[in-house]
Amino acid sequence: MRRYSFSRKQLAIPYAVYLLCFVVAPLFVLMFYAFTNASGQFTFKNLTMFFTDPNTLGTLFYSLGIAFVTTLCCLLLAYPTAYILAHSQLKNKSVMLMVFIMPMWINFSLRITALKEILSLLEGNLAYHPFLNAIIGMTYDFLPFMILPIYNTIVKLDPSLAEASRDLGANEFQSFLKITLPLSLPGIISGVAMVFLPAMTNYVVLDMLYNSTYIMGSLIGSYFAAYNWHGGSMIALILLAIICIFTIFTNGFGSQDENRGGVLL
């Protein structure tokens, strides 16, 4: 029986074809619609309209606010949880972690529907606070994405580093600030990227909660629903640029932390 060997370039062909068909080609279509008008003529009108329309700018800043608060809430809840799980002496530590990330395995619609039923008990209060309602829904949905990378980073830390800091006179809090927290920054950055970016556009959560909050995902959907593909494509392209800038910033921040050695001594 004859054996066939393939080089790395040959093995990469299916991946390259997939990228061309489902990533590069749609991106060119998006750019075409973004910089043309209904007659197919090249124009910057869609770009200028985005930065001159107070509705689109207001939606952008409102989305950034929701994403920032959601990320902050997830971080404040996830870090202590991941830290306690990583340093616990439980034999079934992995089972406890599974309890927190198990919502990721359940159907998205079922989870949000269950949350909606819980929030309906407090509807008299939350009905007049759509921003708070949005934060609760987003935090509930994205919390596992923050816990998992932080836990994976903390659990891999060498415990001898914290022991050495305490031998040198540092207390528990000082050891945490100068050893554990700096070394866990890669997990924090990964979790922030996994929460902040989707929180700007995941309008499905808000729609299922019957929330009137309008974010970037809702704005793009409304443009395409009204058959304004040119305006919707420009907004999607600008959002893509924001995501790329945010990704470059977080990657650069992580690289700088690795170059410093991570530990602040």
N, C-alpha and C positions, 0 to 999 in steps of 0.2 A: 504493500500500500504506500503510495507516494505521499510524502508530507510537503506541505507548502509553508513557507516562511514569508512573513510580511514585514516590511520595514516600518519605522515609526510614521513616515510620511504617508504610506499606504493606509495604515490604520487610522490616520487622521482625516482621510478623505470623507467618510460618512459624517463626521462631526463638522467638517468645513462646509459640506453641502447643506447640512441642517442649519448652520449659522447663516449661510447665504439666503436660504429660502425663507426662514422664519425670524431672522433678526435684521440682517442687512437690507434685504428687499423691502420689508415693511417700513424700516426707518427712512429709506429713500422716498417711499410713497408719502410718508408723513411730512417729510421736508418739502416735497413737491406741493402738497396742498397748503402747507403753512406759508409758503412764499409765492403763492399765486392767488388770483381772484377767481370769480365765477367764470370769467372768459378765458382762463388759463394763462393770463399775462402775469409776468413777474412783478411783484410788488412787496413793499415793506409795510403796507397798510395794516395788515393783521398784527404785526409786531408793535407798531405805534399805538394801535387801539388798545392793546393789552395794558400798556404802561400809561395810557391817558384815561382809561375807563375806571372810575372809582369803584365800580362793582367788582371788577376782576381783581384789582389791587386789594380791595377790602377782603375778598374771599381768600386771596393768597395769604395775607397776614393773619386772618382768622384761622386758616388751616395750620399755619406755622405755630400759632398759639396753642391750638388743640394738640398738635404733635409734640410740642415742647412740654406741656403740662402732663400729657399722657406718659411720655418717656420718663419724666421726673417721678411720677407716681409709681410707675413700674419699677424704677431703679430703687426707690425708697422701700418698696415692698420686697423686691427680689433679692437685694444684696443681703439683708439680715437672714432671710430664709435660706439662701445658698450657703452663707457662712455657717449657720447653725447646723445644716445638714452635712456640710463638709467636715466639721469638727466634732460631730456627734459620735458617740461610742456605740451606736446602735448596730446590731449585727445585720439587720435588714435595712441598711441605709438606702440601698437602691430601690427598695419598695417604697420608702417614704418619698424619694425623688419622683418615682413613677406616679404617685398620687398627685403631685403638682403639675406634671406634664401630661397627665392622662387626658385633660380637656383637648389637647391637640389631636387626639385620636378620635374624638367624637365629632359627628357631623356639625359643621359650622352653624347651620340653620337651627339645629336642636339646641345648641348652647345659647344662642342669642334669644331664641324663643323662651327658654327657661329663665334667662335673666330678665326678659321683659315681664314675665309673670311675677317675678320677685319685686321688680321696680313698680309694678302696678299697685302693690300694697302701699307704696309711698307716693302714689301719683299726685296726691294733693299738694305735696311739697315739690317734687321734681318736675311737675308739669310747667312750672313757671321758671325753671332753671335748665334750659336746653343745653347750655354749656356744661353744667355739672352732669347732666344725663349722658352727654357725649363722652365725657372723661371716664365715667363709670363703665360704660360699654366698651370703650377702647382699651382701658386698663384690664378689664376682665378678659378680653380677647387676646391681648398681646403679652400678658404677664408671663406665661410659660416660655416665650421666646427670650425673655430677659433672664429668667432663672437659670436655664440650662447652660448658656455659655459662661456665666459667672461661676456656677457650681463646678463646671469642668476645669476652669482655671484655678480655683482655690484648692480643689481636692488634689491637684498635681503639685502644689507648692511643697517644698522641702521643709518639714517641721523643724529641722535643726536650725534654720535661720531664725525663727522666732525664739527658740531656746537660747541661741547665742546672744540675741539682743537682750533677753532677760538676764542672762549671766553678766552682761556688761552694764546692768543697772536700769534698764528700761522696764517700765511697768507694762501691764497688759495693753492699755490704751496707746501708749507710745509705740509699743511693738506693732500694734495694728496699723497705726498711721504711717510708720516708716518702713514696715516690711510687707505686711499682707496687702494693704490697700494699693501701694505702687505696683506690686507684682501681679495684682488682679486687674490692672487697667486694661490689658488686652481683652479680657472677658467682658468688662464693662463697655468698652468701645464696640465690640461685636454685638452686644445686646442692644446698645443704643441705636446702632445702624439697623438692626432687625426690627426695632419698634418705631423709631422716628419716621422713617421713610414710608412704610405702609400706613401709618396713622394720618398722614397728610391726604391720602386718597381713598381710604376704605370707607366710602359712604354707605356701603351695604349695611354696616352695623347700625348706622343712624337711621336708615330707612326702615329697618326691621323693628327698631325701637320707637317708631313713629315720632322721630325727632325732626324738628324743623331746621336744624343746623345745616348750613350750606358750606361744603368744603370743596377742595379742588376737584376731587373725583366727581362730585355732583355737578360742578360747573362744566367739566368736559363732557359729561353725559348729556347735559341739557343742550349743548351746542350741536352734538351729533344727532340728538333726537329731533332738533329743529332743522336738520339737513344742512347745517352750516359747518361743513367739513373743514373749511379753510380756517375759520376762527378756532374751532376745536383742535385742529392739528397744531396750530401755533401755541395754544395753551399747553397741550401735551408736550410739545417740544421744549417749551420753557421749563416745565416741570421736570423733564428729563435732564435738562442742564443743571437745575438746582440739585437734583439727586446726584449727578456726577460730581459737582463741586463738593457736596457734603461727603461723598464717599472718598474723594481725594483728601479732604481735610482730615477725616477720621483715620485713614491709612497713614497719612503723614504724621499725625499725632502719635499713633502707635509706634511708628518707626523711630521717632524722636525718643520715645520712652525706652525702647529697646537699646538705643545707642547710649542712653544715660545709665543703662544697667538696671533700670527699674527701681532699685532700692535707694532710698534717700537716707544716707548715713551721715 
